[in-house]
Amino acid sequence: MEETLKIGKFEFKSRLFIGTGKYESFDIMKKAHEASGAEVVTVAVRRVDLNDKGKESMWNYIDQNIKILPNTAACFTAEEAVRTAKLARAAGLPDWVKLEVIGDKKTLMPDNEETLKATKELVDEGFTVLAYTNDDIVSCQKLEKAGASAVMPLGAPIGSGQGILNPNNIKIILENANVPIIVDAGVGTASDVTIAMELGADGVLLNTGVALAKDPIRMARAMKAATESGRDAFLAGRIPKKLYASASSPIDGIIK
């Protein structure tokens, strides 16, 4: 199977995407990015100054070899999200976007209707859209049909650290998808990443699980290893689960 992750016109070897928020310092963020091996970092366009190029600007702590994925975090309507994506492109960021349209301020759950609307508009504007949504099979199919280059179902609510709450949903989404499926949100530790990758996810996007860990750099390294081992396990093909025991050593041919 192809080991290069292809999303629209973009290609990556690493299947771990990482964020830029909540770190204690930009220096720790930079070191965590390096430890993760990620080739993509996502930036919340509405929460940073796109024109700040000063010495202590966040932009100076992002490796030039890492591709920036603008996201529309803190947008609550399709109109806001489309405008934010356009502002990022006008500022010189790549013409792709993690589309995030939130429907509820308390739970931060996505608004599927507004997300679908924004996806259609941004695709028409020439964007490569990675659409964040809940783990609903029908919503994911609609986003793919609308032209999303990747669909990003949540594992659990944003920043909750609860892990993959509905693995069966993710598995069904994967079985029916014709575009990459990137599990996004809710990852708390490395085992959560492994589960997502063993299910067959094409990648995982995370932020809080690393940024707020006691040791972000070590956790980033663990997330890298989990992504790789989970992918290897998926490609290797696990044995089927059985109700009863099965001897590890064959008994056929044993001399009695």
N, C-alpha and C positions, 0 to 999 in steps of 0.2 A: 504494500500500500504506500501511496505517496506520503513522504514525511514532511514535505514543505507545506505549510499552512498558507492557503491562498484565499484572500478576501478581496474581491474585485480585482483591481490591478496590482494589489500589494501582496508580497510574499515574505514569509518569515520562517525561520527554523525553530525559534522558541514559541511555545504555545502558552506561555504565561504572560498576561498583560498586567501591569501594575499601575497604581495611582500615585498622586503627588500630595495629597492632603493629609492633615493631622499629625505630621511628623514633628518631633520636638525641635528639630532644626533642619535646615536645608542640607547641611553636611551629612547628617544621618540619613536623610532621604537619598542623597547621591550614593552613599555607600550601600544602602539597601538595594537600590536599583542595580548596582554592580553585582551584588551577591545573588540577585534573583536571576540574572542572565536574560532578563526581559529585553526584547527589541522594541517594545511599544510601551509608552507611558501615557496615561490619560490625564488631561488637564481640564478642570472646570472653568470654562471660559468666563462665566459671570462672576467668578470669585477671585480672579487675578487681573492685574493690570497688563494688558497686552502690549503696552508701549513702554513698560518699565524695563530698561536695559542696563540699569545701574549695576554696580559691582556686587551688591548683595541681593540682586534680583533672583527669583527662583529659576529663571531661564538659564542663568549662568551655572546652575548646578545640575542641569540635565545634559547628559552626554550627547555630543553632536551626532553620534552614530545611532542614537535611539530615535525612533520616529514618534512624533507627538500626535496623539489622538485627541482632538478637541471633544469635549462633551458638553451637553446642554443641561447639566445639573442645575437645580433651582428654577427650572422652567415649568410652568403649570398649564400652559396652553400650547397648541401647535404653532400659533403665531409667534409666541416668544421663542420657541425652540428654533424655528426657521430663521428668525432674525439673528439669534445668537450664532448659529452656524455660519450665516453669511458674514457676520462681523469677524469671526475667526478667520475665514478665508480671505477677507479683505485685508486682514492684518498680516497675511503671509503664511498662515498655517496651512497644512495639507488639506486638500478638498475631500476629506472624509470626516465622519462625525459619529461619535457614540450618541445616538439619539435617546434622550431621557426626558420624558414628560410625566411629571408627578401629578397624581390625582388627589392625594390626601396629605396634609401637612404633618399629621401625627404619625401615621404608619409609613409614609413615604412610598406607598404602593403606586405603581404606574397607572396612568390613565390610558387604557388601551385604545379607546376611540380617538383621542387626540394624537396618540403616537402613530396610529395608522394614517391619519390625515397628514401629519408632518412628514412621514415617510414618503408618501406620494409626492408631496411638494418638493422635498429635497432631492429625490431621485430625478424629478423633472428639471431641477436646477443643476444636475450633473454631479451631485455628491455621491460618494460611496457611503451608504448608510449601514451602520451597525445598530440595530434597533433593540433597545432594552425593554423587556416586557415581563409579565408574570409567567409562571410555568403552566400556561394554558395552551393546550394543543391547537385549538382553533385559532387563537390569537397569533400564534407563531406562524401558522399556515397563511393567514391573511397578510402578515407582514412580508413573508417571502413572496407571495403573489404580487404585492404592491411594489416589489423591486428591491427590498432590503438585500444587501450583499452578505449579511450575516445577521442572525437573530440571537439575542442574548437573554434567555430566560433566567429569572432569579433562582438562586438556590434557597434563599431565605430573605426576609426583609433586609434592606440596606443597613450595614453596620451592626447587625444583630449577632453575628458570630454563631448562629444556630446550625450552620452546615447545610447539607442537602436534605431538605425536609420531605420532598416528594420525589424520590428516585424513580418511581414508576412513571411519573409524568415526564421527567427528563428523558427516560428511555423511549417512551412513545414519541416524543417530539423528535428525537434523533432518528428513529425508524422512518419517519415520514418526511424528513427534511432533505432538500436538495441544495442547501447552502450551509456554510459552516455554522455550527451551534456553539456559542461561547457562554459557558455558565458564568453568571455575573451576580454578585451580591450575596452576603450572608456567610461567606467563608470565614471560619474562625481559626483553623489550624491546618497543618499539612494533610492530615487524614481526610479532611473535607475535600481537598483538591484531588487526592488519590481516588476517592469515590467517584467524583465527577468524571475524571479521565478514564477510569475503568468502565464506566457506563458507555463510553464512546464519545464523550464531548470532544470537540475539536480544539478547545482551549478553555482557559479560566481567566477571568478578570477579577482582581481583588485589590483592596487597599487597606481597610481598617485592620484586618488580621495581621498585617505586617506593621503598619505605622504605629499601632497602639500596643504591640507586643512588648514585653519587658525588655527584650533584646531584638529590635527590628531587623538588624543585619543577620543575625543567626536565623531568625524566622524566615527571612527572605530566602536564605540558602536552603532551608527546609522546604519551602514552597517550590523552589526549583526542582529539587530532588523528587518531590511528590508528583509534580507534573510529568517528569520524565518516567518515573517508575509506573505511574498509573497508565500512561500511554503504552509503555512496553507490555504491561499486563493485559491491556485491551487487545493489542495486536497479537499477543501470544495466544490468547483464547483460554479462558478459565475452564476448569472441569465443571460438569454439571453438578448441581446440588442433589444429593440423594437422601432419602428418608432413613436408610439403614447403612450400617458400616460396610466398608469394602476393604479387604486386606491389602496392605501396601505391597506385600510380596506375593506373587502368584503361587497357588498351591498345585496347579496342574503339573504333572511330570515328576512330583516328589516321589522318591523311592521309599516304599514302606517296608 
